[in-house]
Amino acid sequence: MQIGDDAARAPQGLSPALAARIQADHDPSASWLAHGGPIPRAVALQVPVVRRGVRLISGAIGSLPLARWRDGEQIAPGPLLEQPEAWRAYCRTIAVTVEDLVLYPCAWWRVTERDSWTGYPTKVVRLNPEFVQVQREAGSDEVTREWATYKGHIVPAGDLIRFDGPDEGLLHFARGAITTALLLEAAAARYASPEIPSGVLKQTSQYELTDAEVAQFMARWRASFNDGSTRWLNAGVDYVPVQSTAADLQLVEAREECALQVARHMGIPPRYLAVSYGDSMTYSNLESQRRDLTELDFTPYLNAIEQRLSMSDRNGCPRGQKVRFDLSDFARGVPLERAQRYSSLVPLGVMSVDEARAAEDLTGPAPKQPQTSPRQDQSPAGARDQGPAGRRDEGPAPAPQVGTP
């Protein structure tokens, strides 16, 4: 059984009428519709909600740096984690890899350079999953053989790095929802075109047109709408429009419902994809929103990359080392929220001022706190001994002297 590439996945059939409609309205060269194969990547990304969801996941994870840890201490990441591909930036390589994990069962890297001393990878090239084939034993997930073609050559199995996604991918499980979205986009495009709605040309004369004459007449009829010229019909032909409008078809409601189904397939709350769901969104800050996305949707793709690069084989890392995404910058919130957190943790002794400055990437010595000079008493000496009338209190008055007159 061959799986792992588009041509080898189990297809889900489309009716011939449905395939013909999308093929005529959306992409005349889309032969995948007639054969019931998986939806091509480029076609699926033309659906707005699919593109937004894929970009949300891949773009966010692509902005997270990879770090290397050993015995609880962070060490130098090395060339592979700093820039996996020599010809493009780190963020783009990780983003495309995550995009492959969202759309396909697996993502693939090919090792192009290795460290001369340790033999571990230092540079890779991301491979398109459509050109990778995996052979598995029947009824088992055990991989017995895997190979890929790259620039017309077979890539050795030892130079392949496979990242296993959480499932068979969006192009497989959400095929029906994406196909429906394509149909709705094609229907909306028809109503947005300058042509009048579809209708029927009815011949009223006694003369019956031949097939060639009908084809010629229809070609001239369609061309008159494209060039904006005035249309004309003789007495032998009547035009009967189809009485259906965009409101009758409920295109807006249908597109929203289709977008909601795609959001459910991706596991993303609809509000993050600008999909109207009817729920009331309570207040949440940036930190809680990012934590929500990380826990609900990002974690499977984060784990797929982290755990594969942490394996102790020749395409992973040395024993005792682990690779993890650094989420500190992504989940720390806006400056005001961080300042409020530090103002609570520093007085409690949970963290020091230097640790708070390091978390904000602040260098140099901390600014000196303004010192309050002790209040000096400007009153004359002994003023505090004065009585309520301002008289100096020198103790009790002497007793009167009693003597003999």
C-alpha positions as CSV (number, residue, x, y, z in Angstrom):
1,M,0.0,0.0,0.0
2,Q,1.4,3.4,-1.0
3,I,0.5,6.4,1.2
4,G,2.1,9.7,1.9
5,D,1.6,11.4,-1.4
6,D,-1.5,12.8,-3.1
7,A,-1.7,10.2,-5.8
8,A,-1.7,7.3,-3.3
9,R,-4.4,8.4,-0.9
10,A,-7.8,6.8,-0.9
11,P,-10.0,9.0,-3.0
12,Q,-13.5,10.1,-2.2
13,G,-15.5,10.1,-5.4
14,L,-17.5,13.0,-6.8
15,S,-20.5,12.7,-9.0
16,P,-19.8,13.4,-12.7
17,A,-22.2,16.4,-12.7
18,L,-20.4,18.0,-9.7
19,A,-17.0,17.4,-11.2
20,A,-18.1,18.9,-14.5
21,R,-19.5,22.0,-12.8
22,I,-16.4,22.8,-10.9
23,Q,-14.2,21.9,-13.9
24,A,-16.1,24.3,-16.1
25,D,-16.6,27.1,-13.7
26,H,-13.4,27.0,-11.6
27,D,-10.5,25.3,-13.3
28,P,-10.8,23.8,-16.7
29,S,-7.6,21.8,-16.2
30,A,-8.7,20.3,-12.9
31,S,-8.6,16.6,-14.0
32,W,-8.5,15.6,-10.3
33,L,-12.3,16.2,-10.2
34,A,-13.2,13.7,-12.8
35,H,-10.9,11.0,-11.2
36,G,-12.1,11.7,-7.7
37,G,-8.5,12.3,-6.4
38,P,-7.4,14.5,-3.6
39,I,-7.7,18.2,-4.0
40,P,-4.4,19.8,-5.1
41,R,-2.7,22.1,-2.6
42,A,-2.9,25.2,-4.9
43,V,-6.6,24.8,-5.5
44,A,-7.5,24.2,-1.8
45,L,-5.6,27.4,-0.8
46,Q,-7.9,29.4,-3.1
47,V,-10.7,29.0,-0.6
48,P,-10.4,32.0,1.8
49,V,-11.1,30.2,5.0
50,V,-8.6,27.4,4.2
51,R,-5.9,29.9,3.3
52,R,-6.5,31.9,6.5
53,G,-6.5,28.9,8.7
54,V,-3.3,27.4,7.2
55,R,-1.6,30.7,7.4
56,L,-2.7,31.2,11.0
57,I,-1.1,27.9,12.1
58,S,2.0,27.9,10.0
59,G,2.8,31.6,10.4
60,A,2.5,31.6,14.1
61,I,4.6,28.5,14.6
62,G,7.1,29.8,12.0
63,S,7.8,32.8,14.2
64,L,8.8,30.6,17.2
65,P,12.5,29.9,17.6
66,L,13.8,26.4,18.2
67,A,16.0,25.9,21.2
68,R,18.3,23.0,22.3
69,W,18.4,21.8,25.9
70,R,20.6,19.5,27.9
71,D,20.2,18.5,31.6
72,G,17.7,21.4,32.1
73,E,20.0,24.0,30.6
74,Q,19.7,25.8,27.3
75,I,22.7,25.4,25.0
76,A,23.7,26.7,21.6
77,P,21.0,25.7,19.0
78,G,23.5,24.8,16.2
79,P,23.3,25.5,12.5
80,L,20.3,23.2,11.8
81,L,18.0,25.0,14.3
82,E,19.2,28.4,13.4
83,Q,18.7,28.1,9.6
84,P,17.7,24.7,8.4
85,E,17.8,25.6,4.7
86,A,20.8,27.5,3.2
87,W,18.7,29.4,0.7
88,R,15.9,30.9,2.8
89,A,15.2,32.2,6.3
90,Y,14.3,30.0,9.2
91,C,10.8,31.3,9.6
92,R,9.8,30.4,6.1
93,T,11.3,26.8,6.3
94,I,9.3,26.1,9.6
95,A,6.2,27.7,8.2
96,V,6.1,25.6,5.0
97,T,6.9,22.4,7.1
98,V,3.9,23.1,9.4
99,E,1.8,23.8,6.3
100,D,2.7,20.4,5.0
101,L,1.7,18.9,8.3
102,V,-1.7,20.6,8.2
103,L,-2.5,19.5,4.6
104,Y,-0.8,16.1,4.4
105,P,0.0,13.2,6.6
106,C,3.7,13.9,6.8
107,A,6.3,16.7,6.2
108,W,9.7,15.8,4.8
109,W,13.3,17.2,5.0
110,R,16.2,15.9,3.0
111,V,19.7,16.2,4.7
112,T,22.1,17.9,2.4
113,E,25.0,18.6,4.8
114,R,26.3,16.9,7.9
115,D,28.8,17.9,10.6
116,S,32.2,16.4,9.7
117,W,32.8,15.4,13.3
118,T,29.5,14.2,14.8
119,G,27.7,13.3,11.5
120,Y,24.5,15.1,12.6
121,P,22.6,17.2,10.0
122,T,23.5,20.9,9.6
123,K,21.5,21.7,6.5
124,V,18.4,20.3,4.9
125,V,16.0,20.9,2.0
126,R,12.3,20.7,2.5
127,L,10.6,18.2,0.1
128,N,7.2,18.5,-1.4
129,P,5.0,15.7,0.1
130,E,3.5,15.1,-3.4
131,F,6.9,13.6,-4.5
132,V,7.5,11.4,-1.5
133,Q,6.2,7.8,-1.3
134,V,6.1,5.6,1.8
135,Q,5.7,1.8,1.8
136,R,4.1,0.3,4.8
137,E,3.1,-3.2,5.7
138,A,-0.5,-4.1,5.2
139,G,-2.6,-3.6,8.4
140,S,0.3,-2.0,10.2
141,D,1.8,1.5,10.6
142,E,5.3,0.1,10.6
143,V,7.5,1.6,7.9
144,T,9.3,-1.0,5.9
145,R,10.7,1.3,3.2
146,E,10.5,5.0,2.3
147,W,12.0,6.8,-0.6
148,A,11.7,10.1,-2.4
149,T,12.6,11.7,-5.7
150,Y,14.4,15.0,-5.7
151,K,15.4,16.7,-9.0
152,G,15.0,13.4,-10.7
153,H,17.1,11.4,-8.3
154,I,16.3,8.9,-5.6
155,V,17.0,10.2,-2.1
156,P,18.7,7.7,0.2
157,A,16.4,6.7,3.0
158,G,19.1,7.6,5.6
159,D,18.9,11.2,4.4
160,L,15.1,11.6,4.9
161,I,13.6,13.2,8.0
162,R,9.9,12.5,8.3
163,F,7.6,14.6,10.5
164,D,4.4,12.7,11.2
165,G,1.3,14.9,11.4
166,P,-1.7,14.3,13.7
167,D,-3.9,12.7,11.0
168,E,-4.1,12.3,7.2
169,G,-4.3,16.0,6.6
170,L,-6.9,18.6,5.7
171,L,-6.8,17.7,1.9
172,H,-8.0,14.2,2.8
173,F,-10.6,14.7,5.6
174,A,-12.0,18.0,4.6
175,R,-12.3,17.2,0.9
176,G,-16.1,17.4,0.8
177,A,-16.2,20.8,2.6
178,I,-13.4,22.3,0.4
179,T,-15.2,21.0,-2.8
180,T,-18.4,22.6,-1.6
181,A,-16.6,25.9,-0.9
182,L,-15.2,25.8,-4.5
183,L,-18.7,25.3,-5.9
184,L,-20.0,28.3,-3.9
185,E,-17.1,30.4,-5.0
186,A,-17.8,29.5,-8.6
187,A,-21.5,30.3,-8.1
188,A,-20.7,33.7,-6.6
189,A,-18.3,34.4,-9.5
190,R,-21.1,33.8,-11.9
191,Y,-23.4,36.3,-10.3
192,A,-20.6,38.8,-10.1
193,S,-19.8,38.5,-13.8
194,P,-21.3,41.0,-16.3
195,E,-23.3,38.2,-18.0
196,I,-27.0,37.8,-17.2
197,P,-28.0,34.8,-15.3
198,S,-28.2,31.4,-17.0
199,G,-31.2,30.9,-19.2
200,V,-32.7,29.0,-22.1
201,L,-32.8,30.0,-25.7
202,K,-36.1,28.8,-27.2
203,Q,-36.6,28.5,-30.9
204,T,-40.1,29.5,-32.0
205,S,-39.8,29.3,-35.8
206,Q,-40.6,26.3,-37.9
207,Y,-37.0,25.9,-39.2
208,E,-35.0,23.5,-37.1
209,L,-31.3,24.5,-36.6
210,T,-28.6,22.0,-37.2
211,D,-26.0,21.2,-34.5
212,A,-23.4,23.3,-36.3
213,E,-25.7,26.2,-36.5
214,V,-26.7,25.9,-32.8
215,A,-23.0,25.9,-31.8
216,Q,-22.2,28.9,-33.9
217,F,-25.2,30.8,-32.6
218,M,-24.3,30.0,-29.0
219,A,-20.7,31.1,-29.5
220,R,-21.9,34.5,-30.9
221,W,-24.4,34.8,-28.1
222,R,-21.8,34.3,-25.3
223,A,-19.3,36.7,-27.1
224,S,-21.9,39.5,-27.1
225,F,-21.8,39.5,-23.3
226,N,-18.1,39.5,-23.1
227,D,-17.5,42.5,-25.4
228,G,-20.4,44.5,-23.9
229,S,-22.2,44.9,-27.3
230,T,-25.9,45.1,-27.7
231,R,-27.7,41.8,-27.9
232,W,-30.2,41.0,-30.6
233,L,-32.5,38.1,-31.3
234,N,-34.7,37.6,-34.3
235,A,-38.3,36.6,-34.3
236,G,-37.5,32.9,-34.3
237,V,-35.7,32.8,-31.0
238,D,-36.8,33.7,-27.5
239,Y,-34.7,34.0,-24.3
240,V,-36.2,32.6,-21.2
241,P,-34.0,33.5,-18.1
242,V,-33.7,31.1,-15.2
243,Q,-35.6,32.7,-12.3
244,S,-33.0,32.2,-9.6
245,T,-31.0,34.9,-7.7
246,A,-28.2,34.9,-5.2
247,A,-30.7,35.5,-2.5
248,D,-32.7,32.5,-3.6
249,L,-29.6,30.3,-3.4
250,Q,-28.6,31.8,0.0
251,L,-25.0,32.1,-1.2
252,V,-23.9,34.2,1.8
253,E,-25.4,31.8,4.4
254,A,-24.1,28.8,2.5
255,R,-20.6,30.2,2.3
256,E,-20.6,31.0,6.0
257,E,-21.8,27.5,6.9
258,C,-19.1,26.0,4.6
259,A,-16.4,28.1,6.2
260,L,-17.7,26.9,9.6
261,Q,-17.3,23.3,8.5
262,V,-13.7,23.9,7.4
263,A,-12.9,25.6,10.7
264,R,-14.2,22.5,12.5
265,H,-12.0,20.3,10.4
266,M,-9.0,22.4,11.3
267,G,-9.9,22.6,15.0
268,I,-9.7,26.4,15.1
269,P,-12.4,28.4,16.9
270,P,-14.4,30.2,14.2
271,R,-13.7,33.7,15.6
272,Y,-10.1,33.4,14.7
273,L,-11.0,32.7,11.0
274,A,-13.4,35.7,10.8
275,V,-16.4,33.2,10.6
276,S,-19.7,34.3,11.9
277,Y,-20.9,31.7,14.4
278,G,-23.5,33.5,16.5
279,D,-21.6,33.1,19.8
280,S,-20.8,36.0,22.0
281,M,-17.1,36.5,22.4
282,T,-16.2,37.5,25.9
283,Y,-13.3,39.8,26.6
284,S,-9.8,38.2,26.4
285,N,-6.4,39.7,26.2
286,L,-3.7,38.8,23.7
287,E,-2.0,36.4,26.1
288,S,-5.1,34.4,26.7
289,Q,-5.9,34.2,23.0
290,R,-2.5,32.9,22.1
291,R,-2.6,30.4,25.0
292,D,-6.0,29.3,23.7
293,L,-4.6,28.7,20.2
294,T,-1.5,27.0,21.5
295,E,-3.4,24.5,23.6
296,L,-6.2,23.8,21.1
297,D,-4.5,23.7,17.7
298,F,-0.7,24.3,17.8
299,T,0.4,21.6,20.2
300,P,0.1,18.6,17.7
301,Y,2.3,20.4,15.2
302,L,4.8,21.6,17.8
303,N,5.1,18.1,19.2
304,A,5.6,16.6,15.7
305,I,8.7,18.8,15.0
306,E,10.1,18.8,18.6
307,Q,9.9,15.1,19.1
308,R,11.3,14.2,15.7
309,L,14.3,16.5,16.0
310,S,14.9,15.2,19.6
311,M,15.2,11.5,18.5
312,S,18.5,10.0,19.1
313,D,19.1,8.7,15.6
314,R,21.6,10.1,13.1
315,N,19.0,12.6,11.9
316,G,18.1,13.8,15.4
317,C,20.3,15.0,18.1
318,P,22.9,13.5,20.6
319,R,21.6,11.6,23.6
320,G,20.6,13.7,26.5
321,Q,19.7,16.7,24.3
322,K,16.1,17.8,23.6
323,V,14.7,20.3,21.0
324,R,11.9,22.5,22.1
325,F,10.1,25.6,20.7
326,D,10.7,28.7,22.7
327,L,7.2,30.0,23.5
328,S,8.2,32.7,26.0
329,D,8.0,35.6,23.5
330,F,4.8,34.3,21.9
331,A,2.8,33.8,25.2
332,R,4.1,36.7,27.2
333,G,1.4,39.3,26.1
334,V,1.6,43.0,25.5
335,P,4.0,45.3,27.5
336,L,1.3,46.5,29.9
337,E,0.3,43.0,30.8
338,R,4.0,42.0,31.4
339,A,4.6,45.0,33.5
340,Q,1.7,44.2,35.7
341,R,3.0,40.6,36.1
342,Y,6.5,41.8,37.1
343,S,5.1,44.3,39.6
344,S,3.4,41.4,41.3
345,L,6.1,38.8,41.1
346,V,9.1,41.0,42.1
347,P,7.8,42.2,45.5
348,L,6.8,38.6,46.3
349,G,10.4,37.4,45.7
350,V,9.3,35.0,42.9
351,M,11.7,36.7,40.5
352,S,14.3,39.5,40.8
353,V,14.6,42.7,38.9
354,D,17.5,41.4,36.9
355,E,15.4,38.4,35.8
356,A,12.6,40.7,34.8
357,R,15.0,42.8,32.8
358,A,16.4,39.7,31.1
359,A,12.9,38.6,30.2
360,E,12.4,41.9,28.4
361,D,15.9,41.7,26.7
362,L,17.0,44.8,28.5
363,T,20.8,45.2,28.8
364,G,23.0,47.4,31.0
365,P,22.6,48.2,34.6
366,A,19.1,48.8,36.1
367,P,18.2,52.5,36.5
368,K,18.7,53.8,40.0
369,Q,15.6,54.2,42.1
370,P,15.0,57.8,43.3
371,Q,16.0,58.1,46.9
372,T,13.7,60.0,49.3
373,S,15.7,62.2,51.7
374,P,14.7,61.9,55.4
375,R,12.3,64.7,56.5
376,Q,14.1,67.1,58.6
377,D,12.5,69.0,61.5
378,Q,12.9,72.7,60.8
379,S,11.3,73.7,64.1
380,P,13.6,75.2,66.8
381,A,15.0,73.0,69.5
382,G,12.6,72.2,72.2
383,A,9.6,73.2,70.1
384,R,8.1,69.7,70.6
385,D,8.0,70.4,74.3
386,Q,5.8,73.5,73.9
387,G,2.3,73.3,75.3
388,P,-0.9,73.9,73.5
389,A,-0.5,77.7,73.7
390,G,3.0,77.7,72.4
391,R,4.5,78.1,75.9
392,R,7.6,76.1,76.6
393,D,6.7,73.4,79.1
394,E,9.4,73.2,81.7
395,G,7.6,70.8,84.0
396,P,5.1,71.4,86.8
397,A,5.0,74.8,88.3
398,P,6.7,75.1,91.7
399,A,4.4,74.9,94.8
400,P,3.7,78.2,96.5
401,Q,5.9,78.9,99.6
402,V,4.0,79.0,102.8
403,G,5.7,81.0,105.5
404,T,5.0,83.0,108.7
405,P,3.6,86.4,108.1
